[in-house]
Each structure stands twice: as structure tokens, then as C-alpha cells.
Amino acid sequence: MENTVAFDVDNADNWFTLAELSDKSVSNRDIRRGEMFVRLRGFEEIAKENGYCAMFYTSTA
């Protein structure tokens, strides 16, 4: 699978391996974590604008 590539049909010089594309997307743990915190911040701002207190809970069993 390491030889699998994705390329732009209009520009053959523009190509990436699937591993490179994965590293640039939410498949990357760091990017996924950052995106989660951005969304949480957005929900917090919406809650404050509407007079609510935003809370984030993690429950584990």
C-alpha cells in the first residue's frame, strides 16, 4: 500500500501517497484532537451567547 498514490487529474505533477494524505487529515491524531477542541470552543461560545454555562464531561467505565 505504500506505493498507492492519489493525483490531480488536471496536473499529474500534483500527487501524494495515501499515507501523506492521511497525515494531513483528521486521520492524524493531533489534527483530530485540535479539531475537537476548536469545536468545543465554538460550543462554549454559543452557550455563553445564549446565557448558558458550557460543561464538558468525560465518563469512563
mmCIF file as Biopython writes it, N, C-alpha, C and O atoms, coordinates in Angstrom:
data_model
#
loop_
_atom_site.group_PDB
_atom_site.id
_atom_site.type_symbol
_atom_site.label_atom_id
_atom_site.label_alt_id
_atom_site.label_comp_id
_atom_site.label_asym_id
_atom_site.label_entity_id
_atom_site.label_seq_id
_atom_site.pdbx_PDB_ins_code
_atom_site.Cartn_x
_atom_site.Cartn_y
_atom_site.Cartn_z
_atom_site.occupancy
_atom_site.B_iso_or_equiv
_atom_site.auth_seq_id
_atom_site.auth_asym_id
_atom_site.pdbx_PDB_model_num
ATOM 1   N N  . MET A ? 1  ? 0.817   -1.189 0.000   1.0 0.0 1  A 1 
ATOM 2   C CA . MET A ? 1  ? 0.000   0.000  0.000   1.0 0.0 1  A 1 
ATOM 3   C C  . MET A ? 1  ? 0.861   1.252  0.000   1.0 0.0 1  A 1 
ATOM 4   O O  . MET A ? 1  ? 0.368   2.327  -0.345  1.0 0.0 1  A 1 
ATOM 5   N N  . GLU A ? 2  ? 2.118   1.150  0.372   1.0 0.0 2  A 1 
ATOM 6   C CA . GLU A ? 2  ? 2.948   2.348  0.429   1.0 0.0 2  A 1 
ATOM 7   C C  . GLU A ? 2  ? 3.211   2.948  -0.944  1.0 0.0 2  A 1 
ATOM 8   O O  . GLU A ? 2  ? 3.679   4.083  -1.029  1.0 0.0 2  A 1 
ATOM 9   N N  . ASN A ? 3  ? 2.925   2.223  -2.021  1.0 0.0 3  A 1 
ATOM 10  C CA . ASN A ? 3  ? 3.119   2.767  -3.364  1.0 0.0 3  A 1 
ATOM 11  C C  . ASN A ? 3  ? 1.841   3.364  -3.929  1.0 0.0 3  A 1 
ATOM 12  O O  . ASN A ? 3  ? 1.853   3.893  -5.041  1.0 0.0 3  A 1 
ATOM 13  N N  . THR A ? 4  ? 0.751   3.293  -3.200  1.0 0.0 4  A 1 
ATOM 14  C CA . THR A ? 4  ? -0.518  3.826  -3.661  1.0 0.0 4  A 1 
ATOM 15  C C  . THR A ? 4  ? -0.482  5.348  -3.599  1.0 0.0 4  A 1 
ATOM 16  O O  . THR A ? 4  ? -0.111  5.934  -2.582  1.0 0.0 4  A 1 
ATOM 17  N N  . VAL A ? 5  ? -0.875  5.977  -4.705  1.0 0.0 5  A 1 
ATOM 18  C CA . VAL A ? 5  ? -0.850  7.436  -4.754  1.0 0.0 5  A 1 
ATOM 19  C C  . VAL A ? 5  ? -2.197  7.966  -5.227  1.0 0.0 5  A 1 
ATOM 20  O O  . VAL A ? 5  ? -2.964  7.279  -5.901  1.0 0.0 5  A 1 
ATOM 21  N N  . ALA A ? 6  ? -2.454  9.208  -4.849  1.0 0.0 6  A 1 
ATOM 22  C CA . ALA A ? 6  ? -3.612  9.944  -5.350  1.0 0.0 6  A 1 
ATOM 23  C C  . ALA A ? 6  ? -3.055  11.148 -6.091  1.0 0.0 6  A 1 
ATOM 24  O O  . ALA A ? 6  ? -2.113  11.790 -5.624  1.0 0.0 6  A 1 
ATOM 25  N N  . PHE A ? 7  ? -3.633  11.454 -7.239  1.0 0.0 7  A 1 
ATOM 26  C CA . PHE A ? 7  ? -3.108  12.580 -8.011  1.0 0.0 7  A 1 
ATOM 27  C C  . PHE A ? 7  ? -4.237  13.397 -8.599  1.0 0.0 7  A 1 
ATOM 28  O O  . PHE A ? 7  ? -5.374  12.941 -8.727  1.0 0.0 7  A 1 
ATOM 29  N N  . ASP A ? 8  ? -3.885  14.614 -8.951  1.0 0.0 8  A 1 
ATOM 30  C CA . ASP A ? 8  ? -4.805  15.561 -9.576  1.0 0.0 8  A 1 
ATOM 31  C C  . ASP A ? 8  ? -4.863  15.237 -11.065 1.0 0.0 8  A 1 
ATOM 32  O O  . ASP A ? 8  ? -3.836  15.266 -11.744 1.0 0.0 8  A 1 
ATOM 33  N N  . VAL A ? 9  ? -6.040  14.931 -11.574 1.0 0.0 9  A 1 
ATOM 34  C CA . VAL A ? 9  ? -6.156  14.558 -12.986 1.0 0.0 9  A 1 
ATOM 35  C C  . VAL A ? 9  ? -5.806  15.716 -13.914 1.0 0.0 9  A 1 
ATOM 36  O O  . VAL A ? 9  ? -5.441  15.490 -15.068 1.0 0.0 9  A 1 
ATOM 37  N N  . ASP A ? 10 ? -5.910  16.950 -13.432 1.0 0.0 10 A 1 
ATOM 38  C CA . ASP A ? 10 ? -5.572  18.108 -14.259 1.0 0.0 10 A 1 
ATOM 39  C C  . ASP A ? 10 ? -4.099  18.475 -14.181 1.0 0.0 10 A 1 
ATOM 40  O O  . ASP A ? 10 ? -3.612  19.249 -15.005 1.0 0.0 10 A 1 
ATOM 41  N N  . ASN A ? 11 ? -3.376  17.926 -13.191 1.0 0.0 11 A 1 
ATOM 42  C CA . ASN A ? 11 ? -1.961  18.244 -13.014 1.0 0.0 11 A 1 
ATOM 43  C C  . ASN A ? 11 ? -1.253  17.008 -12.476 1.0 0.0 11 A 1 
ATOM 44  O O  . ASN A ? 11 ? -1.254  16.758 -11.271 1.0 0.0 11 A 1 
ATOM 45  N N  . ALA A ? 12 ? -0.658  16.248 -13.364 1.0 0.0 12 A 1 
ATOM 46  C CA . ALA A ? 12 ? -0.010  14.992 -12.979 1.0 0.0 12 A 1 
ATOM 47  C C  . ALA A ? 12 ? 1.174   15.207 -12.030 1.0 0.0 12 A 1 
ATOM 48  O O  . ALA A ? 12 ? 1.605   14.266 -11.362 1.0 0.0 12 A 1 
ATOM 49  N N  . ASP A ? 13 ? 1.704   16.433 -11.963 1.0 0.0 13 A 1 
ATOM 50  C CA . ASP A ? 13 ? 2.804   16.719 -11.049 1.0 0.0 13 A 1 
ATOM 51  C C  . ASP A ? 13 ? 2.321   16.887 -9.608  1.0 0.0 13 A 1 
ATOM 52  O O  . ASP A ? 13 ? 3.131   16.921 -8.683  1.0 0.0 13 A 1 
ATOM 53  N N  . ASN A ? 14 ? 1.027   16.991 -9.419  1.0 0.0 14 A 1 
ATOM 54  C CA . ASN A ? 14 ? 0.441   17.186 -8.093  1.0 0.0 14 A 1 
ATOM 55  C C  . ASN A ? 14 ? -0.076  15.840 -7.588  1.0 0.0 14 A 1 
ATOM 56  O O  . ASN A ? 14 ? -1.200  15.448 -7.900  1.0 0.0 14 A 1 
ATOM 57  N N  . TRP A ? 15 ? 0.753   15.127 -6.799  1.0 0.0 15 A 1 
ATOM 58  C CA . TRP A ? 15 ? 0.351   13.824 -6.288  1.0 0.0 15 A 1 
ATOM 59  C C  . TRP A ? 15 ? 0.867   13.624 -4.868  1.0 0.0 15 A 1 
ATOM 60  O O  . TRP A ? 15 ? 1.850   14.240 -4.455  1.0 0.0 15 A 1 
ATOM 61  N N  . PHE A ? 16 ? 0.191   12.758 -4.137  1.0 0.0 16 A 1 
ATOM 62  C CA . PHE A ? 16 ? 0.545   12.429 -2.765  1.0 0.0 16 A 1 
ATOM 63  C C  . PHE A ? 16 ? 0.333   10.943 -2.544  1.0 0.0 16 A 1 
ATOM 64  O O  . PHE A ? 16 ? -0.520  10.327 -3.182  1.0 0.0 16 A 1 
ATOM 65  N N  . THR A ? 17 ? 1.111   10.373 -1.641  1.0 0.0 17 A 1 
ATOM 66  C CA . THR A ? 17 ? 0.829   8.996  -1.241  1.0 0.0 17 A 1 
ATOM 67  C C  . THR A ? 17 ? -0.365  9.032  -0.298  1.0 0.0 17 A 1 
ATOM 68  O O  . THR A ? 17 ? -0.684  10.076 0.271   1.0 0.0 17 A 1 
ATOM 69  N N  . LEU A ? 18 ? -1.017  7.903  -0.137  1.0 0.0 18 A 1 
ATOM 70  C CA . LEU A ? 18 ? -2.160  7.859  0.766   1.0 0.0 18 A 1 
ATOM 71  C C  . LEU A ? 18 ? -1.718  8.125  2.207   1.0 0.0 18 A 1 
ATOM 72  O O  . LEU A ? 18 ? -2.477  8.703  2.985   1.0 0.0 18 A 1 
ATOM 73  N N  . ALA A ? 19 ? -0.517  7.718  2.565   1.0 0.0 19 A 1 
ATOM 74  C CA . ALA A ? 19 ? -0.004  7.996  3.907   1.0 0.0 19 A 1 
ATOM 75  C C  . ALA A ? 19 ? 0.158   9.502  4.116   1.0 0.0 19 A 1 
ATOM 76  O O  . ALA A ? 19 ? -0.159  10.008 5.193   1.0 0.0 19 A 1 
ATOM 77  N N  . GLU A ? 20 ? 0.647   10.224 3.103   1.0 0.0 20 A 1 
ATOM 78  C CA . GLU A ? 20 ? 0.794   11.679 3.211   1.0 0.0 20 A 1 
ATOM 79  C C  . GLU A ? 20 ? -0.571  12.353 3.360   1.0 0.0 20 A 1 
ATOM 80  O O  . GLU A ? 20 ? -0.721  13.282 4.155   1.0 0.0 20 A 1 
ATOM 81  N N  . LEU A ? 21 ? -1.553  11.895 2.608   1.0 0.0 21 A 1 
ATOM 82  C CA . LEU A ? 21 ? -2.888  12.472 2.709   1.0 0.0 21 A 1 
ATOM 83  C C  . LEU A ? 21 ? -3.499  12.185 4.079   1.0 0.0 21 A 1 
ATOM 84  O O  . LEU A ? 21 ? -4.171  13.037 4.660   1.0 0.0 21 A 1 
ATOM 85  N N  . SER A ? 22 ? -3.262  10.993 4.581   1.0 0.0 22 A 1 
ATOM 86  C CA . SER A ? 22 ? -3.768  10.632 5.900   1.0 0.0 22 A 1 
ATOM 87  C C  . SER A ? 22 ? -3.173  11.532 6.974   1.0 0.0 22 A 1 
ATOM 88  O O  . SER A ? 22 ? -3.869  11.928 7.909   1.0 0.0 22 A 1 
ATOM 89  N N  . ASP A ? 23 ? -1.893  11.856 6.847   1.0 0.0 23 A 1 
ATOM 90  C CA . ASP A ? 23 ? -1.224  12.722 7.823   1.0 0.0 23 A 1 
ATOM 91  C C  . ASP A ? 23 ? -1.763  14.149 7.799   1.0 0.0 23 A 1 
ATOM 92  O O  . ASP A ? 23 ? -1.599  14.886 8.772   1.0 0.0 23 A 1 
ATOM 93  N N  . LYS A ? 24 ? -2.404  14.548 6.697   1.0 0.0 24 A 1 
ATOM 94  C CA . LYS A ? 24 ? -2.917  15.915 6.558   1.0 0.0 24 A 1 
ATOM 95  C C  . LYS A ? 24 ? -4.403  16.018 6.895   1.0 0.0 24 A 1 
ATOM 96  O O  . LYS A ? 24 ? -4.979  17.102 6.802   1.0 0.0 24 A 1 
ATOM 97  N N  . SER A ? 25 ? -5.029  14.914 7.281   1.0 0.0 25 A 1 
ATOM 98  C CA . SER A ? 25 ? -6.472  14.907 7.524   1.0 0.0 25 A 1 
ATOM 99  C C  . SER A ? 25 ? -6.776  14.589 8.985   1.0 0.0 25 A 1 
ATOM 100 O O  . SER A ? 25 ? -5.863  14.460 9.801   1.0 0.0 25 A 1 
ATOM 101 N N  . VAL A ? 26 ? -8.048  14.465 9.308   1.0 0.0 26 A 1 
ATOM 102 C CA . VAL A ? 26 ? -8.444  14.125 10.675  1.0 0.0 26 A 1 
ATOM 103 C C  . VAL A ? 26 ? -8.087  12.686 11.030  1.0 0.0 26 A 1 
ATOM 104 O O  . VAL A ? 26 ? -8.339  12.249 12.153  1.0 0.0 26 A 1 
ATOM 105 N N  . SER A ? 27 ? -7.511  11.953 10.101  1.0 0.0 27 A 1 
ATOM 106 C CA . SER A ? 27 ? -6.973  10.639 10.433  1.0 0.0 27 A 1 
ATOM 107 C C  . SER A ? 27 ? -5.746  10.776 11.330  1.0 0.0 27 A 1 
ATOM 108 O O  . SER A ? 27 ? -5.388  9.849  12.056  1.0 0.0 27 A 1 
ATOM 109 N N  . ASN A ? 28 ? -5.110  11.942 11.271  1.0 0.0 28 A 1 
ATOM 110 C CA . ASN A ? 28 ? -3.965  12.240 12.122  1.0 0.0 28 A 1 
ATOM 111 C C  . ASN A ? 28 ? -4.485  12.573 13.519  1.0 0.0 28 A 1 
ATOM 112 O O  . ASN A ? 28 ? -5.340  13.446 13.669  1.0 0.0 28 A 1 
ATOM 113 N N  . ARG A ? 29 ? -3.976  11.886 14.541  1.0 0.0 29 A 1 
ATOM 114 C CA . ARG A ? 29 ? -4.474  12.059 15.909  1.0 0.0 29 A 1 
ATOM 115 C C  . ARG A ? 29 ? -4.335  13.497 16.401  1.0 0.0 29 A 1 
ATOM 116 O O  . ARG A ? 29 ? -5.236  14.014 17.062  1.0 0.0 29 A 1 
ATOM 117 N N  . ASP A ? 30 ? -3.216  14.144 16.086  1.0 0.0 30 A 1 
ATOM 118 C CA . ASP A ? 30 ? -3.007  15.522 16.546  1.0 0.0 30 A 1 
ATOM 119 C C  . ASP A ? 30 ? -4.007  16.484 15.908  1.0 0.0 30 A 1 
ATOM 120 O O  . ASP A ? 30 ? -4.537  17.369 16.580  1.0 0.0 30 A 1 
ATOM 121 N N  . ILE A ? 31 ? -4.263  16.310 14.618  1.0 0.0 31 A 1 
ATOM 122 C CA . ILE A ? 31 ? -5.220  17.165 13.926  1.0 0.0 31 A 1 
ATOM 123 C C  . ILE A ? 31 ? -6.631  16.897 14.459  1.0 0.0 31 A 1 
ATOM 124 O O  . ILE A ? 31 ? -7.403  17.831 14.677  1.0 0.0 31 A 1 
ATOM 125 N N  . ARG A ? 32 ? -6.964  15.616 14.668  1.0 0.0 32 A 1 
ATOM 126 C CA . ARG A ? 32 ? -8.290  15.266 15.186  1.0 0.0 32 A 1 
ATOM 127 C C  . ARG A ? 32 ? -8.499  15.871 16.576  1.0 0.0 32 A 1 
ATOM 128 O O  . ARG A ? 32 ? -9.579  16.381 16.873  1.0 0.0 32 A 1 
ATOM 129 N N  . ARG A ? 33 ? -7.473  15.817 17.427  1.0 0.0 33 A 1 
ATOM 130 C CA . ARG A ? 33 ? -7.561  16.386 18.773  1.0 0.0 33 A 1 
ATOM 131 C C  . ARG A ? 33 ? -7.763  17.902 18.688  1.0 0.0 33 A 1 
ATOM 132 O O  . ARG A ? 33 ? -8.615  18.460 19.381  1.0 0.0 33 A 1 
ATOM 133 N N  . GLY A ? 34 ? -6.980  18.559 17.841  1.0 0.0 34 A 1 
ATOM 134 C CA . GLY A ? 34 ? -7.113  20.005 17.681  1.0 0.0 34 A 1 
ATOM 135 C C  . GLY A ? 34 ? -8.492  20.400 17.184  1.0 0.0 34 A 1 
ATOM 136 O O  . GLY A ? 34 ? -9.067  21.384 17.647  1.0 0.0 34 A 1 
ATOM 137 N N  . GLU A ? 35 ? -9.021  19.631 16.240  1.0 0.0 35 A 1 
ATOM 138 C CA . GLU A ? 35 ? -10.350 19.929 15.708  1.0 0.0 35 A 1 
ATOM 139 C C  . GLU A ? 35 ? -11.417 19.758 16.788  1.0 0.0 35 A 1 
ATOM 140 O O  . GLU A ? 35 ? -12.376 20.529 16.841  1.0 0.0 35 A 1 
ATOM 141 N N  . MET A ? 36 ? -11.253 18.749 17.650  1.0 0.0 36 A 1 
ATOM 142 C CA . MET A ? 36 ? -12.211 18.558 18.732  1.0 0.0 36 A 1 
ATOM 143 C C  . MET A ? 36 ? -12.231 19.776 19.655  1.0 0.0 36 A 1 
ATOM 144 O O  . MET A ? 36 ? -13.304 20.233 20.050  1.0 0.0 36 A 1 
ATOM 145 N N  . PHE A ? 37 ? -11.056 20.306 20.001  1.0 0.0 37 A 1 
ATOM 146 C CA . PHE A ? 37 ? -11.006 21.451 20.895  1.0 0.0 37 A 1 
ATOM 147 C C  . PHE A ? 37 ? -11.536 22.721 20.243  1.0 0.0 37 A 1 
ATOM 148 O O  . PHE A ? 37 ? -12.119 23.566 20.923  1.0 0.0 37 A 1 
ATOM 149 N N  . VAL A ? 38 ? -11.346 22.864 18.956  1.0 0.0 38 A 1 
ATOM 150 C CA . VAL A ? 38 ? -11.922 24.012 18.242  1.0 0.0 38 A 1 
ATOM 151 C C  . VAL A ? 38 ? -13.448 23.940 18.292  1.0 0.0 38 A 1 
ATOM 152 O O  . VAL A ? 38 ? -14.112 24.950 18.526  1.0 0.0 38 A 1 
ATOM 153 N N  . ARG A ? 39 ? -13.998 22.760 18.073  1.0 0.0 39 A 1 
ATOM 154 C CA . ARG A ? 39 ? -15.453 22.596 18.136  1.0 0.0 39 A 1 
ATOM 155 C C  . ARG A ? 39 ? -15.973 22.849 19.545  1.0 0.0 39 A 1 
ATOM 156 O O  . ARG A ? 39 ? -17.007 23.493 19.722  1.0 0.0 39 A 1 
ATOM 157 N N  . LEU A ? 40 ? -15.254 22.342 20.554  1.0 0.0 40 A 1 
ATOM 158 C CA . LEU A ? 40 ? -15.678 22.577 21.936  1.0 0.0 40 A 1 
ATOM 159 C C  . LEU A ? 40 ? -15.692 24.065 22.243  1.0 0.0 40 A 1 
ATOM 160 O O  . LEU A ? 40 ? -16.606 24.557 22.904  1.0 0.0 40 A 1 
ATOM 161 N N  . ARG A ? 41 ? -14.695 24.775 21.773  1.0 0.0 41 A 1 
ATOM 162 C CA . ARG A ? 41 ? -14.641 26.228 21.999  1.0 0.0 41 A 1 
ATOM 163 C C  . ARG A ? 41 ? -15.827 26.916 21.333  1.0 0.0 41 A 1 
ATOM 164 O O  . ARG A ? 41 ? -16.415 27.839 21.897  1.0 0.0 41 A 1 
ATOM 165 N N  . GLY A ? 42 ? -16.173 26.467 20.143  1.0 0.0 42 A 1 
ATOM 166 C CA . GLY A ? 42 ? -17.327 27.028 19.450  1.0 0.0 42 A 1 
ATOM 167 C C  . GLY A ? 42 ? -18.619 26.789 20.216  1.0 0.0 42 A 1 
ATOM 168 O O  . GLY A ? 42 ? -19.448 27.690 20.336  1.0 0.0 42 A 1 
ATOM 169 N N  . PHE A ? 43 ? -18.793 25.575 20.737  1.0 0.0 43 A 1 
ATOM 170 C CA . PHE A ? 43 ? -19.984 25.273 21.535  1.0 0.0 43 A 1 
ATOM 171 C C  . PHE A ? 43 ? -20.009 26.108 22.809  1.0 0.0 43 A 1 
ATOM 172 O O  . PHE A ? 43 ? -21.070 26.545 23.254  1.0 0.0 43 A 1 
ATOM 173 N N  . GLU A ? 44 ? -18.838 26.326 23.390  1.0 0.0 44 A 1 
ATOM 174 C CA . GLU A ? 44 ? -18.761 27.151 24.597  1.0 0.0 44 A 1 
ATOM 175 C C  . GLU A ? 44 ? -19.211 28.587 24.292  1.0 0.0 44 A 1 
ATOM 176 O O  . GLU A ? 44 ? -19.965 29.177 25.065  1.0 0.0 44 A 1 
ATOM 177 N N  . GLU A ? 45 ? -18.753 29.142 23.176  1.0 0.0 45 A 1 
ATOM 178 C CA . GLU A ? 45 ? -19.137 30.499 22.805  1.0 0.0 45 A 1 
ATOM 179 C C  . GLU A ? 45 ? -20.634 30.604 22.534  1.0 0.0 45 A 1 
ATOM 180 O O  . GLU A ? 45 ? -21.267 31.583 22.931  1.0 0.0 45 A 1 
ATOM 181 N N  . ILE A ? 46 ? -21.205 29.605 21.862  1.0 0.0 46 A 1 
ATOM 182 C CA . ILE A ? 46 ? -22.653 29.600 21.603  1.0 0.0 46 A 1 
ATOM 183 C C  . ILE A ? 46 ? -23.417 29.536 22.914  1.0 0.0 46 A 1 
ATOM 184 O O  . ILE A ? 46 ? -24.406 30.246 23.094  1.0 0.0 46 A 1 
ATOM 185 N N  . ALA A ? 47 ? -22.964 28.686 23.832  1.0 0.0 47 A 1 
ATOM 186 C CA . ALA A ? 47 ? -23.633 28.570 25.137  1.0 0.0 47 A 1 
ATOM 187 C C  . ALA A ? 47 ? -23.598 29.905 25.872  1.0 0.0 47 A 1 
ATOM 188 O O  . ALA A ? 47 ? -24.618 30.335 26.410  1.0 0.0 47 A 1 
ATOM 189 N N  . LYS A ? 48 ? -22.448 30.568 25.906  1.0 0.0 48 A 1 
ATOM 190 C CA . LYS A ? 48 ? -22.331 31.854 26.604  1.0 0.0 48 A 1 
ATOM 191 C C  . LYS A ? 48 ? -23.216 32.918 25.968  1.0 0.0 48 A 1 
ATOM 192 O O  . LYS A ? 48 ? -23.830 33.712 26.680  1.0 0.0 48 A 1 
ATOM 193 N N  . GLU A ? 49 ? -23.291 32.947 24.648  1.0 0.0 49 A 1 
ATOM 194 C CA . GLU A ? 49 ? -24.141 33.920 23.951  1.0 0.0 49 A 1 
ATOM 195 C C  . GLU A ? 49 ? -25.612 33.736 24.304  1.0 0.0 49 A 1 
ATOM 196 O O  . GLU A ? 49 ? -26.390 34.689 24.259  1.0 0.0 49 A 1 
ATOM 197 N N  . ASN A ? 50 ? -25.991 32.504 24.655  1.0 0.0 50 A 1 
ATOM 198 C CA . ASN A ? 50 ? -27.382 32.206 24.971  1.0 0.0 50 A 1 
ATOM 199 C C  . ASN A ? 50 ? -27.638 32.139 26.481  1.0 0.0 50 A 1 
ATOM 200 O O  . ASN A ? 50 ? -28.697 31.688 26.919  1.0 0.0 50 A 1 
ATOM 201 N N  . GLY A ? 51 ? -26.671 32.587 27.262  1.0 0.0 51 A 1 
ATOM 202 C CA . GLY A ? 51 ? -26.850 32.645 28.705  1.0 0.0 51 A 1 
ATOM 203 C C  . GLY A ? 51 ? -26.680 31.328 29.433  1.0 0.0 51 A 1 
ATOM 204 O O  . GLY A ? 51 ? -27.146 31.182 30.563  1.0 0.0 51 A 1 
ATOM 205 N N  . TYR A ? 52 ? -26.018 30.362 28.804  1.0 0.0 52 A 1 
ATOM 206 C CA . TYR A ? 52 ? -25.788 29.062 29.436  1.0 0.0 52 A 1 
ATOM 207 C C  . TYR A ? 52 ? -24.332 28.935 29.864  1.0 0.0 52 A 1 
ATOM 208 O O  . TYR A ? 52 ? -23.479 29.722 29.453  1.0 0.0 52 A 1 
ATOM 209 N N  . CYS A ? 53 ? -24.066 27.950 30.680  1.0 0.0 53 A 1 
ATOM 210 C CA . CYS A ? 53 ? -22.704 27.627 31.100  1.0 0.0 53 A 1 
ATOM 211 C C  . CYS A ? 53 ? -22.326 26.320 30.414  1.0 0.0 53 A 1 
ATOM 212 O O  . CYS A ? 53 ? -22.973 25.296 30.634  1.0 0.0 53 A 1 
ATOM 213 N N  . ALA A ? 54 ? -21.305 26.343 29.602  1.0 0.0 54 A 1 
ATOM 214 C CA . ALA A ? 54 ? -20.874 25.135 28.879  1.0 0.0 54 A 1 
ATOM 215 C C  . ALA A ? 54 ? -20.089 24.225 29.811  1.0 0.0 54 A 1 
ATOM 216 O O  . ALA A ? 54 ? -19.235 24.688 30.568  1.0 0.0 54 A 1 
ATOM 217 N N  . MET A ? 55 ? -20.376 22.940 29.755  1.0 0.0 55 A 1 
ATOM 218 C CA . MET A ? 55 ? -19.677 21.948 30.571  1.0 0.0 55 A 1 
ATOM 219 C C  . MET A ? 55 ? -19.243 20.806 29.669  1.0 0.0 55 A 1 
ATOM 220 O O  . MET A ? 55 ? -19.944 20.452 28.721  1.0 0.0 55 A 1 
ATOM 221 N N  . PHE A ? 56 ? -18.093 20.236 29.963  1.0 0.0 56 A 1 
ATOM 222 C CA . PHE A ? 56 ? -17.596 19.089 29.208  1.0 0.0 56 A 1 
ATOM 223 C C  . PHE A ? 56 ? -17.278 17.989 30.204  1.0 0.0 56 A 1 
ATOM 224 O O  . PHE A ? 56 ? -16.458 18.173 31.104  1.0 0.0 56 A 1 
ATOM 225 N N  . TYR A ? 57 ? -17.925 16.853 30.043  1.0 0.0 57 A 1 
ATOM 226 C CA . TYR A ? 57 ? -17.727 15.726 30.948  1.0 0.0 57 A 1 
ATOM 227 C C  . TYR A ? 57 ? -17.189 14.531 30.170  1.0 0.0 57 A 1 
ATOM 228 O O  . TYR A ? 57 ? -17.587 14.292 29.030  1.0 0.0 57 A 1 
ATOM 229 N N  . THR A ? 58 ? -16.303 13.800 30.779  1.0 0.0 58 A 1 
ATOM 230 C CA . THR A ? 58 ? -15.831 12.541 30.235  1.0 0.0 58 A 1 
ATOM 231 C C  . THR A ? 58 ? -16.178 11.452 31.243  1.0 0.0 58 A 1 
ATOM 232 O O  . THR A ? 58 ? -15.760 11.503 32.399  1.0 0.0 58 A 1 
ATOM 233 N N  . SER A ? 59 ? -16.935 10.484 30.797  1.0 0.0 59 A 1 
ATOM 234 C CA . SER A ? 59 ? -17.251 9.381  31.696  1.0 0.0 59 A 1 
ATOM 235 C C  . SER A ? 59 ? -16.612 8.099  31.167  1.0 0.0 59 A 1 
ATOM 236 O O  . SER A ? 59 ? -16.671 7.793  29.976  1.0 0.0 59 A 1 
ATOM 237 N N  . THR A ? 60 ? -16.014 7.381  32.071  1.0 0.0 60 A 1 
ATOM 238 C CA . THR A ? 60 ? -15.394 6.118  31.691  1.0 0.0 60 A 1 
ATOM 239 C C  . THR A ? 60 ? -15.931 5.020  32.604  1.0 0.0 60 A 1 
ATOM 240 O O  . THR A ? 60 ? -16.308 5.264  33.750  1.0 0.0 60 A 1 
ATOM 241 N N  . ALA A ? 61 ? -15.953 3.836  32.076  1.0 0.0 61 A 1 
ATOM 242 C CA . ALA A ? 61 ? -16.443 2.715  32.873  1.0 0.0 61 A 1 
ATOM 243 C C  . ALA A ? 61 ? -15.349 1.682  33.044  1.0 0.0 61 A 1 
ATOM 244 O O  . ALA A ? 61 ? -15.565 0.656  33.690  1.0 0.0 61 A 1 
#
